[in-house]
Amino acid sequence: MRQLIFFCYVASFYLLSTALLVAQHFTFVKPTQKKVRMAVEIKNNLILLPLRINNSYDLHFILDTGVKTTLLTESVMAKFIDLDTSKKVRITGLGVGEIIEASFVEDVTIHLKGITGCGLNLIIPPAGLLSFSELFGKPVHGLIGYDLLKDFVVEINYIHQYIELHQADTYTYKRKKGTKIQLSMNKGQPYIQSYLSNAHGKSVQIPLLIDTGASQALSVFDSSFVRPNNTLSTYLGEGLAGKIYGELGRLDHVIVGEFDIQSVVTGFPAPESFKYLLERRIWRGNIGGGILRRFHVVLDYKRKHLYLKKNMLYHKKFTYNRSGIEVEALGTQYNSFLISYINPSTKSQADIQIHDQILSINGKSTSDMNIDEVYAELNKKRGSNICLLLRRRGRYIKRCFTIKTVI
């Protein structure tokens, strides 16, 4: 699995209307069943699981603890599934845009391996607002969180790439040396108390959202938090309300339960990216997949417990996109790679522009690469030279730059 490359704040959208029906429960297909294990795909620290909506073919959804109502991000699918999209709802989330009007669909059925949920609600943002397929280099259709997680104890195994859903009433945590951490639930979202070391060396207690829908390790939205002295201004990712910009820096210590996680690459989104959330005092930061993937994770919403046990990734160094270049995978095979963002530090080294198509990297053609392989070629160690063959408005040009380490 490639390291953290793009920082995707896909979690935490907020309904601004209150007249919504309460979603029904998921249940095991076999009434006597106690658990079901399903294989998932983990990319960019995010968990992709297959499911079907009504009578659809298999779709790929991100498992996102920051989302309460299931979100179908590919609105074109609504026609194929024959969904009634006439009812509207207003939502907002991270990003620099405004409040969004989305479709609200009632009484859908969602099927996963061994379980079914009936009478569920579905939110569908406008076409083109939020798409993950280009970022993943494969079809990704939406987000699912609280609707599913509230009915089970959920184990997430990042190493072997599976999740297990257990019957909540009979589940007993037996894993040795795991740590139990108290959860608090707010509007279907799980929070824990954590301690972050600021630039003055002071340990600050902050409630953080446990956010499997964010690939970034840690994000802090509290403008009063004293940030590290050495930061990188950059693009951080996509939210429901648009692009997210801010700074990256390293925190010396992040204390989660008994775990002291060190030198954590942390995003500090610009205030305009979360202005609506600040007005509602919703939350001050989140712990994303960059940290969670270092543990075997158990989420128990009914008992309000989070269990963490270190895995083999625990001591792996936190990294970031050193090249400063973000790409999108386009085309029917997702093997046409266009530059979507360039950090100013990279721009100053070479004449590279947004919408340039990358044809080769250091002489290696990208035509047979996937998006993970493209990022692996772009993000070499400090001092490496990167030479790109680009297509720009019908012209072929070559541009080179040197990888720098800023934080």
C-alpha atoms as a printed R data frame, in Angstrom:
    type eleno elety resid chain resno       x       y       z
1   ATOM     1    CA   MET     A     1   0.000   0.000   0.000
2   ATOM     2    CA   ARG     A     2   1.409   3.396  -0.904
3   ATOM     3    CA   GLN     A     3   2.033   5.917   1.821
4   ATOM     4    CA   LEU     A     4  -0.249   8.831   2.599
5   ATOM     5    CA   ILE     A     5  -0.322  10.840  -0.604
6   ATOM     6    CA   PHE     A     6  -3.484  12.897  -0.745
7   ATOM     7    CA   PHE     A     7  -5.357  14.163   2.265
8   ATOM     8    CA   CYS     A     8  -8.994  13.429   1.819
9   ATOM     9    CA   TYR     A     9 -11.514  14.957   4.218
10  ATOM    10    CA   VAL     A    10 -14.471  12.972   3.028
11  ATOM    11    CA   ALA     A    11 -16.001  12.733   6.457
12  ATOM    12    CA   SER     A    12 -18.256  14.869   8.513
13  ATOM    13    CA   PHE     A    13 -20.978  16.440   6.480
14  ATOM    14    CA   TYR     A    14 -23.776  18.006   8.418
15  ATOM    15    CA   LEU     A    15 -27.494  18.020   7.768
16  ATOM    16    CA   LEU     A    16 -29.000  21.480   8.069
17  ATOM    17    CA   SER     A    17 -32.576  20.188   7.931
18  ATOM    18    CA   THR     A    18 -34.189  18.300  10.788
19  ATOM    19    CA   ALA     A    19 -37.222  16.628   9.211
20  ATOM    20    CA   LEU     A    20 -35.413  13.382   8.404
21  ATOM    21    CA   LEU     A    21 -36.568   9.864   9.154
22  ATOM    22    CA   VAL     A    22 -34.523   7.699  11.508
23  ATOM    23    CA   ALA     A    23 -32.721   4.931   9.629
24  ATOM    24    CA   GLN     A    24 -33.685   1.315  10.329
25  ATOM    25    CA   HIS     A    25 -31.299  -1.406  11.429
26  ATOM    26    CA   PHE     A    26 -28.945  -3.753   9.638
27  ATOM    27    CA   THR     A    27 -29.381  -7.416  10.534
28  ATOM    28    CA   PHE     A    28 -27.624 -10.678   9.710
29  ATOM    29    CA   VAL     A    29 -29.146 -12.553   6.798
30  ATOM    30    CA   LYS     A    30 -29.044 -15.714   8.940
31  ATOM    31    CA   PRO     A    31 -30.766 -14.984  12.280
32  ATOM    32    CA   THR     A    32 -28.460 -17.387  14.168
33  ATOM    33    CA   GLN     A    33 -25.293 -15.783  12.851
34  ATOM    34    CA   LYS     A    34 -22.970 -14.133  15.388
35  ATOM    35    CA   LYS     A    35 -20.474 -12.482  13.038
36  ATOM    36    CA   VAL     A    36 -19.518 -11.989   9.418
37  ATOM    37    CA   ARG     A    37 -16.102 -11.266   7.965
38  ATOM    38    CA   MET     A    38 -15.771  -9.392   4.690
39  ATOM    39    CA   ALA     A    39 -12.696  -8.615   2.640
40  ATOM    40    CA   VAL     A    40 -12.096  -4.916   2.019
41  ATOM    41    CA   GLU     A    41  -9.626  -2.910  -0.010
42  ATOM    42    CA   ILE     A    42  -7.496  -0.340   1.792
43  ATOM    43    CA   LYS     A    43  -6.098   2.481  -0.325
44  ATOM    44    CA   ASN     A    44  -4.699   5.789   0.881
45  ATOM    45    CA   ASN     A    45  -5.505   4.616   4.438
46  ATOM    46    CA   LEU     A    46  -9.205   4.453   3.532
47  ATOM    47    CA   ILE     A    47 -11.394   1.343   3.673
48  ATOM    48    CA   LEU     A    48 -13.378   0.368   0.570
49  ATOM    49    CA   LEU     A    49 -16.110  -2.229   0.968
50  ATOM    50    CA   PRO     A    50 -18.469  -3.720  -1.615
51  ATOM    51    CA   LEU     A    51 -22.226  -3.311  -1.229
52  ATOM    52    CA   ARG     A    52 -25.416  -3.177  -3.281
53  ATOM    53    CA   ILE     A    53 -28.224  -0.628  -3.107
54  ATOM    54    CA   ASN     A    54 -31.620  -2.171  -3.863
55  ATOM    55    CA   ASN     A    55 -30.963  -4.317  -6.934
56  ATOM    56    CA   SER     A    56 -27.744  -2.646  -8.111
57  ATOM    57    CA   TYR     A    57 -24.527  -4.424  -9.051
58  ATOM    58    CA   ASP     A    58 -21.606  -4.270  -6.599
59  ATOM    59    CA   LEU     A    59 -20.649  -0.725  -5.647
60  ATOM    60    CA   HIS     A    60 -17.591   0.423  -3.696
61  ATOM    61    CA   PHE     A    61 -18.170   2.584  -0.617
62  ATOM    62    CA   ILE     A    62 -15.738   4.143   1.851
63  ATOM    63    CA   LEU     A    63 -16.317   3.064   5.454
64  ATOM    64    CA   ASP     A    64 -16.503   6.456   7.142
65  ATOM    65    CA   THR     A    65 -17.107   6.934  10.864
66  ATOM    66    CA   GLY     A    66 -17.602  10.652  10.226
67  ATOM    67    CA   VAL     A    67 -20.773  10.094   8.186
68  ATOM    68    CA   LYS     A    68 -24.171   9.525   9.786
69  ATOM    69    CA   THR     A    69 -26.462   9.141   6.749
70  ATOM    70    CA   THR     A    70 -25.161   7.049   3.846
71  ATOM    71    CA   LEU     A    71 -23.916   9.166   0.944
72  ATOM    72    CA   LEU     A    72 -24.076   8.224  -2.758
73  ATOM    73    CA   THR     A    73 -21.452  10.472  -4.377
74  ATOM    74    CA   GLU     A    74 -21.936   9.238  -7.948
75  ATOM    75    CA   SER     A    75 -25.344  10.759  -8.627
76  ATOM    76    CA   VAL     A    76 -25.592   9.132 -12.058
77  ATOM    77    CA   MET     A    77 -26.124   5.831 -10.244
78  ATOM    78    CA   ALA     A    78 -29.484   7.090  -8.945
79  ATOM    79    CA   LYS     A    79 -30.999   6.615 -12.416
80  ATOM    80    CA   PHE     A    80 -29.685   3.068 -12.759
81  ATOM    81    CA   ILE     A    81 -30.992   2.127  -9.306
82  ATOM    82    CA   ASP     A    82 -34.299   3.911 -10.014
83  ATOM    83    CA   LEU     A    83 -34.177   6.191  -6.951
84  ATOM    84    CA   ASP     A    84 -36.625   9.037  -6.379
85  ATOM    85    CA   THR     A    85 -34.394  12.116  -5.996
86  ATOM    86    CA   SER     A    86 -37.141  14.764  -5.824
87  ATOM    87    CA   LYS     A    87 -36.850  15.412  -2.083
88  ATOM    88    CA   LYS     A    88 -34.071  17.854  -1.128
89  ATOM    89    CA   VAL     A    89 -31.966  18.515   1.975
90  ATOM    90    CA   ARG     A    90 -29.273  21.085   2.817
91  ATOM    91    CA   ILE     A    91 -25.843  19.892   3.955
92  ATOM    92    CA   THR     A    92 -22.400  21.316   4.594
93  ATOM    93    CA   GLY     A    93 -18.933  20.005   5.378
94  ATOM    94    CA   LEU     A    94 -15.259  20.835   5.039
95  ATOM    95    CA   GLY     A    95 -14.198  23.063   2.165
96  ATOM    96    CA   VAL     A    96 -14.295  26.680   1.029
97  ATOM    97    CA   GLY     A    97 -17.676  26.501  -0.727
98  ATOM    98    CA   GLU     A    98 -21.164  27.249   0.550
99  ATOM    99    CA   ILE     A    99 -24.095  25.201   1.818
100 ATOM   100    CA   ILE     A   100 -25.170  22.477  -0.618
101 ATOM   101    CA   GLU     A   101 -28.609  21.271  -1.670
102 ATOM   102    CA   ALA     A   102 -28.630  17.496  -2.080
103 ATOM   103    CA   SER     A   103 -31.235  14.847  -2.840
104 ATOM   104    CA   PHE     A   104 -32.677  12.869   0.064
105 ATOM   105    CA   VAL     A   105 -33.939   9.359  -0.694
106 ATOM   106    CA   GLU     A   106 -35.952   7.258   1.747
107 ATOM   107    CA   ASP     A   107 -36.596   3.544   2.132
108 ATOM   108    CA   VAL     A   108 -33.616   2.013   0.345
109 ATOM   109    CA   THR     A   109 -32.201  -1.434   0.994
110 ATOM   110    CA   ILE     A   110 -28.452  -1.981   1.318
111 ATOM   111    CA   HIS     A   111 -26.882  -5.436   1.017
112 ATOM   112    CA   LEU     A   112 -23.416  -6.406   2.224
113 ATOM   113    CA   LYS     A   113 -21.926  -9.852   2.659
114 ATOM   114    CA   GLY     A   114 -24.138 -11.637   5.166
115 ATOM   115    CA   ILE     A   115 -26.118  -8.592   6.287
116 ATOM   116    CA   THR     A   116 -28.975  -6.446   4.986
117 ATOM   117    CA   GLY     A   117 -30.317  -3.047   5.983
118 ATOM   118    CA   CYS     A   118 -33.885  -2.056   5.094
119 ATOM   119    CA   GLY     A   119 -35.751   1.238   5.197
120 ATOM   120    CA   LEU     A   120 -32.531   3.268   5.059
121 ATOM   121    CA   ASN     A   121 -32.019   6.887   4.029
122 ATOM   122    CA   LEU     A   122 -29.605   8.053   1.355
123 ATOM   123    CA   ILE     A   123 -28.159  11.481   0.536
124 ATOM   124    CA   ILE     A   124 -27.030  12.255  -3.026
125 ATOM   125    CA   PRO     A   125 -24.974  15.450  -3.597
126 ATOM   126    CA   PRO     A   126 -25.209  17.234  -6.974
127 ATOM   127    CA   ALA     A   127 -23.341  15.722  -9.908
128 ATOM   128    CA   GLY     A   128 -19.668  16.636 -10.087
129 ATOM   129    CA   LEU     A   129 -19.507  17.995  -6.552
130 ATOM   130    CA   LEU     A   130 -17.510  15.198  -4.957
131 ATOM   131    CA   SER     A   131 -15.918  12.270  -6.751
132 ATOM   132    CA   PHE     A   132 -13.364   9.826  -5.411
133 ATOM   133    CA   SER     A   133 -12.907   7.612  -8.455
134 ATOM   134    CA   GLU     A   134 -10.282   9.893 -10.021
135 ATOM   135    CA   LEU     A   135  -8.358  10.017  -6.734
136 ATOM   136    CA   PHE     A   136  -8.439   6.248  -6.180
137 ATOM   137    CA   GLY     A   137  -7.954   5.268  -9.811
138 ATOM   138    CA   LYS     A   138 -11.005   2.976  -9.685
139 ATOM   139    CA   PRO     A   139 -14.777   3.398  -9.305
140 ATOM   140    CA   VAL     A   140 -15.795   4.621  -5.830
141 ATOM   141    CA   HIS     A   141 -19.483   5.358  -5.339
142 ATOM   142    CA   GLY     A   142 -20.059   6.721  -1.855
143 ATOM   143    CA   LEU     A   143 -19.655   6.687   1.925
144 ATOM   144    CA   ILE     A   144 -21.297   4.614   4.635
145 ATOM   145    CA   GLY     A   145 -20.835   5.019   8.385
146 ATOM   146    CA   TYR     A   146 -23.194   5.240  11.345
147 ATOM   147    CA   ASP     A   147 -26.074   3.516   9.536
148 ATOM   148    CA   LEU     A   148 -23.953   0.346   9.485
149 ATOM   149    CA   LEU     A   149 -21.675   0.742  12.500
150 ATOM   150    CA   LYS     A   150 -24.348   1.401  15.112
151 ATOM   151    CA   ASP     A   151 -25.768  -2.120  14.855
152 ATOM   152    CA   PHE     A   152 -22.564  -4.138  15.337
153 ATOM   153    CA   VAL     A   153 -19.225  -4.328  17.075
154 ATOM   154    CA   VAL     A   154 -16.845  -3.705  14.184
155 ATOM   155    CA   GLU     A   155 -13.273  -4.993  14.002
156 ATOM   156    CA   ILE     A   156 -10.973  -3.420  11.407
157 ATOM   157    CA   ASN     A   157  -7.825  -5.289  10.398
158 ATOM   158    CA   TYR     A   158  -5.693  -2.935   8.311
159 ATOM   159    CA   ILE     A   159  -2.891  -5.462   7.808
160 ATOM   160    CA   HIS     A   160  -4.962  -8.329   6.401
161 ATOM   161    CA   GLN     A   161  -7.579  -6.001   4.901
162 ATOM   162    CA   TYR     A   162 -10.834  -7.250   6.326
163 ATOM   163    CA   ILE     A   163 -13.549  -6.120   8.704
164 ATOM   164    CA   GLU     A   164 -15.630  -8.288  11.013
165 ATOM   165    CA   LEU     A   165 -19.126  -7.361  12.107
166 ATOM   166    CA   HIS     A   166 -20.166  -8.953  15.395
167 ATOM   167    CA   GLN     A   167 -23.529  -9.197  17.087
168 ATOM   168    CA   ALA     A   168 -23.226  -6.435  19.668
169 ATOM   169    CA   ASP     A   169 -25.160  -8.108  22.499
170 ATOM   170    CA   THR     A   170 -22.972 -11.222  22.600
171 ATOM   171    CA   TYR     A   171 -19.547  -9.776  21.690
172 ATOM   172    CA   THR     A   172 -16.701 -10.108  24.198
173 ATOM   173    CA   TYR     A   173 -13.356  -8.433  23.646
174 ATOM   174    CA   LYS     A   174 -10.689 -11.152  24.128
175 ATOM   175    CA   ARG     A   175  -7.636  -9.700  22.422
176 ATOM   176    CA   LYS     A   176  -4.737  -9.494  24.891
177 ATOM   177    CA   LYS     A   177  -2.827  -6.262  25.507
178 ATOM   178    CA   GLY     A   178  -5.413  -4.183  23.701
179 ATOM   179    CA   THR     A   179  -6.366  -0.846  25.228
180 ATOM   180    CA   LYS     A   180  -9.957   0.198  25.886
181 ATOM   181    CA   ILE     A   181 -10.685   3.904  25.324
182 ATOM   182    CA   GLN     A   182 -13.947   5.601  26.200
183 ATOM   183    CA   LEU     A   183 -15.955   6.986  23.286
184 ATOM   184    CA   SER     A   184 -18.412   9.825  23.412
185 ATOM   185    CA   MET     A   185 -21.055   9.880  20.694
186 ATOM   186    CA   ASN     A   186 -22.348  13.123  19.187
187 ATOM   187    CA   LYS     A   187 -24.836  13.026  16.296
188 ATOM   188    CA   GLY     A   188 -23.714   9.542  15.344
189 ATOM   189    CA   GLN     A   189 -19.995  10.358  15.398
190 ATOM   190    CA   PRO     A   190 -17.402   8.858  17.804
191 ATOM   191    CA   TYR     A   191 -15.018  11.116  19.760
192 ATOM   192    CA   ILE     A   192 -12.168  10.485  22.196
193 ATOM   193    CA   GLN     A   193 -10.140  12.742  24.452
194 ATOM   194    CA   SER     A   194  -6.528  13.051  23.250
195 ATOM   195    CA   TYR     A   195  -3.474  15.061  24.242
196 ATOM   196    CA   LEU     A   196  -1.433  16.919  21.614
197 ATOM   197    CA   SER     A   197   1.927  18.595  22.193
198 ATOM   198    CA   ASN     A   198   1.961  22.133  20.791
199 ATOM   199    CA   ALA     A   199   4.925  24.213  19.628
200 ATOM   200    CA   HIS     A   200   5.599  25.370  23.215
201 ATOM   201    CA   GLY     A   201   5.920  21.768  24.413
202 ATOM   202    CA   LYS     A   202   2.655  22.001  26.326
203 ATOM   203    CA   SER     A   203   0.256  19.057  26.277
204 ATOM   204    CA   VAL     A   204  -3.222  20.222  25.216
205 ATOM   205    CA   GLN     A   205  -6.325  18.095  25.715
206 ATOM   206    CA   ILE     A   206  -8.531  18.096  22.614
207 ATOM   207    CA   PRO     A   207 -11.608  15.998  21.733
208 ATOM   208    CA   LEU     A   208 -10.947  14.338  18.389
209 ATOM   209    CA   LEU     A   209 -13.315  12.627  15.976
210 ATOM   210    CA   ILE     A   210 -12.344   9.037  15.141
211 ATOM   211    CA   ASP     A   211 -12.524   9.386  11.377
212 ATOM   212    CA   THR     A   212 -11.942   6.368   9.146
213 ATOM   213    CA   GLY     A   213 -13.025   8.564   6.216
214 ATOM   214    CA   ALA     A   214  -9.949  10.811   6.411
215 ATOM   215    CA   SER     A   215  -6.668   9.515   5.026
216 ATOM   216    CA   GLN     A   216  -4.626  12.155   6.859
217 ATOM   217    CA   ALA     A   217  -3.176  10.943  10.197
218 ATOM   218    CA   LEU     A   218  -4.330  13.913  12.237
219 ATOM   219    CA   SER     A   219  -6.089  17.216  11.611
220 ATOM   220    CA   VAL     A   220  -6.534  20.126  14.018
221 ATOM   221    CA   PHE     A   221  -9.200  22.755  13.341
222 ATOM   222    CA   ASP     A   222  -8.712  24.681  16.590
223 ATOM   223    CA   SER     A   223  -7.280  28.074  15.606
224 ATOM   224    CA   SER     A   224  -6.031  28.639  19.181
225 ATOM   225    CA   PHE     A   225  -3.732  25.601  19.025
226 ATOM   226    CA   VAL     A   226  -0.071  26.690  18.753
227 ATOM   227    CA   ARG     A   227   1.189  25.113  15.553
228 ATOM   228    CA   PRO     A   228   4.713  23.769  14.897
229 ATOM   229    CA   ASN     A   229   7.285  26.370  13.888
230 ATOM   230    CA   ASN     A   230   8.114  24.514  10.689
231 ATOM   231    CA   THR     A   231   5.064  24.046   8.443
232 ATOM   232    CA   LEU     A   232   4.308  23.608   4.752
233 ATOM   233    CA   SER     A   233   1.491  25.550   3.113
234 ATOM   234    CA   THR     A   234  -0.314  23.191   0.758
235 ATOM   235    CA   TYR     A   235  -3.516  21.691  -0.601
236 ATOM   236    CA   LEU     A   236  -4.932  19.218   1.922
237 ATOM   237    CA   GLY     A   237  -7.795  17.521   0.091
238 ATOM   238    CA   GLU     A   238 -11.432  17.602  -0.925
239 ATOM   239    CA   GLY     A   239 -14.502  18.177   1.217
240 ATOM   240    CA   LEU     A   240 -18.185  18.376   0.501
241 ATOM   241    CA   ALA     A   241 -17.972  22.153   0.327
242 ATOM   242    CA   GLY     A   242 -14.922  22.282  -1.949
243 ATOM   243    CA   LYS     A   243 -11.137  22.190  -1.851
244 ATOM   244    CA   ILE     A   244  -9.282  22.368   1.455
245 ATOM   245    CA   TYR     A   245  -6.055  24.305   1.863
246 ATOM   246    CA   GLY     A   246  -3.910  24.854   4.918
247 ATOM   247    CA   GLU     A   247  -0.619  23.802   6.461
248 ATOM   248    CA   LEU     A   248   1.179  20.597   7.330
249 ATOM   249    CA   GLY     A   249   3.462  20.213  10.305
250 ATOM   250    CA   ARG     A   250   4.728  17.562  12.720
251 ATOM   251    CA   LEU     A   251   3.537  17.180  16.306
252 ATOM   252    CA   ASP     A   252   6.137  15.619  18.623
253 ATOM   253    CA   HIS     A   253   3.562  13.720  20.671
254 ATOM   254    CA   VAL     A   254  -0.031  12.618  20.205
255 ATOM   255    CA   ILE     A   255  -1.365  10.705  23.215
256 ATOM   256    CA   VAL     A   256  -4.253   8.331  22.488
257 ATOM   257    CA   GLY     A   257  -5.132   6.170  25.481
258 ATOM   258    CA   GLU     A   258  -1.827   4.668  26.630
259 ATOM   259    CA   PHE     A   259  -0.150   5.213  23.252
260 ATOM   260    CA   ASP     A   260   2.385   8.010  22.676
261 ATOM   261    CA   ILE     A   261   2.460   8.439  18.900
262 ATOM   262    CA   GLN     A   262   5.422  10.561  17.833
263 ATOM   263    CA   SER     A   263   6.348  12.918  14.985
264 ATOM   264    CA   VAL     A   264   2.847  12.853  13.531
265 ATOM   265    CA   VAL     A   265   2.288  14.703  10.238
266 ATOM   266    CA   THR     A   266  -0.707  16.910  11.030
267 ATOM   267    CA   GLY     A   267  -2.973  19.007   8.822
268 ATOM   268    CA   PHE     A   268  -4.120  22.462   9.907
269 ATOM   269    CA   PRO     A   269  -6.914  23.472   7.502
270 ATOM   270    CA   ALA     A   270  -7.352  27.179   6.859
271 ATOM   271    CA   PRO     A   271 -10.262  28.690   8.868
272 ATOM   272    CA   GLU     A   272 -12.358  29.339   5.756
273 ATOM   273    CA   SER     A   273 -12.423  25.573   5.139
274 ATOM   274    CA   PHE     A   274 -14.460  24.909   8.273
275 ATOM   275    CA   LYS     A   275 -16.280  28.157   8.963
276 ATOM   276    CA   TYR     A   276 -19.720  26.511   9.135
277 ATOM   277    CA   LEU     A   277 -18.444  23.914  11.562
278 ATOM   278    CA   LEU     A   278 -16.940  26.543  13.849
279 ATOM   279    CA   GLU     A   279 -20.251  28.370  13.975
280 ATOM   280    CA   ARG     A   280 -21.852  25.204  15.341
281 ATOM   281    CA   ARG     A   281 -18.919  24.263  17.650
282 ATOM   282    CA   ILE     A   282 -19.039  20.748  16.230
283 ATOM   283    CA   TRP     A   283 -15.499  19.464  16.637
284 ATOM   284    CA   ARG     A   284 -11.875  20.556  16.947
285 ATOM   285    CA   GLY     A   285  -9.989  17.900  15.017
286 ATOM   286    CA   ASN     A   286  -9.889  14.298  13.870
287 ATOM   287    CA   ILE     A   287  -7.784  11.159  13.977
288 ATOM   288    CA   GLY     A   288  -7.708   9.648  10.501
289 ATOM   289    CA   GLY     A   289  -6.487   6.546   8.739
290 ATOM   290    CA   GLY     A   290  -2.818   7.526   8.925
291 ATOM   291    CA   ILE     A   291  -2.932   6.784  12.662
292 ATOM   292    CA   LEU     A   292  -5.715   4.186  12.780
293 ATOM   293    CA   ARG     A   293  -3.964   1.863  10.321
294 ATOM   294    CA   ARG     A   294  -1.217   1.352  12.924
295 ATOM   295    CA   PHE     A   295  -3.677  -0.562  15.103
296 ATOM   296    CA   HIS     A   296  -6.108  -3.420  15.135
297 ATOM   297    CA   VAL     A   297  -9.257  -1.363  15.744
298 ATOM   298    CA   VAL     A   298 -12.507  -2.386  17.427
299 ATOM   299    CA   LEU     A   299 -15.455   0.027  17.464
300 ATOM   300    CA   ASP     A   300 -18.310  -0.651  19.876
301 ATOM   301    CA   TYR     A   301 -20.855   2.140  19.552
302 ATOM   302    CA   LYS     A   302 -23.435   0.597  21.902
303 ATOM   303    CA   ARG     A   303 -21.018   0.352  24.841
304 ATOM   304    CA   LYS     A   304 -19.148   3.487  23.711
305 ATOM   305    CA   HIS     A   305 -15.775   1.753  23.608
306 ATOM   306    CA   LEU     A   306 -12.819   1.910  21.230
307 ATOM   307    CA   TYR     A   307 -10.200  -0.845  21.471
308 ATOM   308    CA   LEU     A   308  -6.719  -0.394  19.992
309 ATOM   309    CA   LYS     A   309  -3.882  -2.889  19.668
310 ATOM   310    CA   LYS     A   310  -0.582  -2.073  17.940
311 ATOM   311    CA   ASN     A   311   0.156  -3.785  14.653
312 ATOM   312    CA   MET     A   312   3.336  -4.050  12.577
313 ATOM   313    CA   LEU     A   313   2.823  -0.517  11.143
314 ATOM   314    CA   TYR     A   314   2.888   1.194  14.542
315 ATOM   315    CA   HIS     A   315   6.495   2.453  14.326
316 ATOM   316    CA   LYS     A   316   6.406   3.303  10.620
317 ATOM   317    CA   LYS     A   317   7.476   6.885   9.960
318 ATOM   318    CA   PHE     A   318   4.726   9.342   9.070
319 ATOM   319    CA   THR     A   319   5.243  10.761   5.607
320 ATOM   320    CA   TYR     A   320   3.584  13.204   3.222
321 ATOM   321    CA   ASN     A   321   3.532  14.126  -0.460
322 ATOM   322    CA   ARG     A   322   7.091  15.444  -0.852
323 ATOM   323    CA   SER     A   323   6.749  16.054  -4.595
324 ATOM   324    CA   GLY     A   324   3.998  18.638  -4.032
325 ATOM   325    CA   ILE     A   325   2.137  17.264  -7.077
326 ATOM   326    CA   GLU     A   326  -1.386  15.838  -6.903
327 ATOM   327    CA   VAL     A   327  -2.812  13.835  -9.797
328 ATOM   328    CA   GLU     A   328  -6.163  12.520 -10.957
329 ATOM   329    CA   ALA     A   329  -6.640   9.252 -12.828
330 ATOM   330    CA   LEU     A   330  -8.963   9.674 -15.806
331 ATOM   331    CA   GLY     A   331 -10.226   7.557 -18.687
332 ATOM   332    CA   THR     A   332 -12.171   4.321 -18.769
333 ATOM   333    CA   GLN     A   333  -9.155   2.420 -17.397
334 ATOM   334    CA   TYR     A   334  -8.053   5.236 -15.042
335 ATOM   335    CA   ASN     A   335  -4.596   5.254 -16.630
336 ATOM   336    CA   SER     A   336  -4.483   8.824 -17.938
337 ATOM   337    CA   PHE     A   337  -2.903  11.006 -15.249
338 ATOM   338    CA   LEU     A   338  -3.540  14.752 -15.080
339 ATOM   339    CA   ILE     A   339  -1.936  17.122 -12.605
340 ATOM   340    CA   SER     A   340  -4.610  18.663 -10.363
341 ATOM   341    CA   TYR     A   341  -2.426  20.634  -7.924
342 ATOM   342    CA   ILE     A   342   1.178  21.851  -7.691
343 ATOM   343    CA   ASN     A   343   2.676  23.141  -4.479
344 ATOM   344    CA   PRO     A   344   4.284  26.572  -4.951
345 ATOM   345    CA   SER     A   345   7.664  25.153  -3.859
346 ATOM   346    CA   THR     A   346   7.555  22.715  -6.787
347 ATOM   347    CA   LYS     A   347   6.285  25.400  -9.183
348 ATOM   348    CA   SER     A   348   9.313  27.520  -8.404
349 ATOM   349    CA   GLN     A   349  11.627  24.696  -9.462
350 ATOM   350    CA   ALA     A   350  10.049  23.805 -12.794
351 ATOM   351    CA   ASP     A   351   7.418  25.073 -15.197
352 ATOM   352    CA   ILE     A   352   4.704  22.542 -14.385
353 ATOM   353    CA   GLN     A   353   1.054  23.468 -14.765
354 ATOM   354    CA   ILE     A   354  -2.320  22.188 -13.622
355 ATOM   355    CA   HIS     A   355  -3.976  20.000 -16.319
356 ATOM   356    CA   ASP     A   356  -0.598  18.851 -17.674
357 ATOM   357    CA   GLN     A   357  -0.836  15.156 -18.570
358 ATOM   358    CA   ILE     A   358   2.006  12.995 -17.222
359 ATOM   359    CA   LEU     A   359   3.236  10.637 -19.948
360 ATOM   360    CA   SER     A   360   6.397   9.351 -18.257
361 ATOM   361    CA   ILE     A   361   8.342   9.734 -15.009
362 ATOM   362    CA   ASN     A   362  12.126   9.383 -15.196
363 ATOM   363    CA   GLY     A   363  11.722   7.591 -18.507
364 ATOM   364    CA   LYS     A   364   9.040   5.161 -17.286
365 ATOM   365    CA   SER     A   365   5.797   5.325 -19.234
366 ATOM   366    CA   THR     A   366   2.682   5.882 -17.114
367 ATOM   367    CA   SER     A   367   0.397   4.097 -19.588
368 ATOM   368    CA   ASP     A   368   0.711   0.802 -17.709
369 ATOM   369    CA   MET     A   369   0.769   2.303 -14.207
370 ATOM   370    CA   ASN     A   370  -1.991   2.704 -11.663
371 ATOM   371    CA   ILE     A   371  -2.302   5.806  -9.516
372 ATOM   372    CA   ASP     A   372  -0.409   4.234  -6.604
373 ATOM   373    CA   GLU     A   373   2.543   3.499  -8.871
374 ATOM   374    CA   VAL     A   374   2.503   7.063 -10.239
375 ATOM   375    CA   TYR     A   375   2.698   8.506  -6.730
376 ATOM   376    CA   ALA     A   376   5.452   6.034  -5.806
377 ATOM   377    CA   GLU     A   377   7.537   7.327  -8.743
378 ATOM   378    CA   LEU     A   378   6.845  10.958  -7.832
379 ATOM   379    CA   ASN     A   379   7.661  10.608  -4.138
380 ATOM   380    CA   LYS     A   380  11.270   9.508  -3.975
381 ATOM   381    CA   LYS     A   381  13.639  10.273  -1.124
382 ATOM   382    CA   ARG     A   382  15.032  13.729  -0.469
383 ATOM   383    CA   GLY     A   383  17.484  14.930  -3.139
384 ATOM   384    CA   SER     A   384  16.063  12.675  -5.876
385 ATOM   385    CA   ASN     A   385  15.658  14.192  -9.318
386 ATOM   386    CA   ILE     A   386  12.259  13.792 -10.978
387 ATOM   387    CA   CYS     A   387  11.909  14.324 -14.735
388 ATOM   388    CA   LEU     A   388   8.446  14.372 -16.271
389 ATOM   389    CA   LEU     A   389   7.397  14.064 -19.892
390 ATOM   390    CA   LEU     A   390   4.201  16.097 -20.125
391 ATOM   391    CA   ARG     A   391   1.545  16.782 -22.727
392 ATOM   392    CA   ARG     A   392   0.256  20.362 -22.596
393 ATOM   393    CA   ARG     A   393  -2.305  21.599 -25.100
394 ATOM   394    CA   GLY     A   394  -0.995  19.217 -27.774
395 ATOM   395    CA   ARG     A   395   2.702  19.924 -27.093
396 ATOM   396    CA   TYR     A   396   5.214  17.557 -25.515
397 ATOM   397    CA   ILE     A   397   7.508  19.106 -22.909
398 ATOM   398    CA   LYS     A   398  10.032  17.840 -20.361
399 ATOM   399    CA   ARG     A   399  10.267  19.320 -16.875
400 ATOM   400    CA   CYS     A   400  12.565  18.306 -14.006
401 ATOM   401    CA   PHE     A   401  12.778  19.150 -10.304
402 ATOM   402    CA   THR     A   402  14.442  17.925  -7.113
403 ATOM   403    CA   ILE     A   403  12.599  16.390  -4.153
404 ATOM   404    CA   LYS     A   404  12.892  18.501  -1.011
405 ATOM   405    CA   THR     A   405  11.919  17.671   2.564
406 ATOM   406    CA   VAL     A   406  10.202  20.637   4.209
407 ATOM   407    CA   ILE     A   407   8.832  19.135   7.425
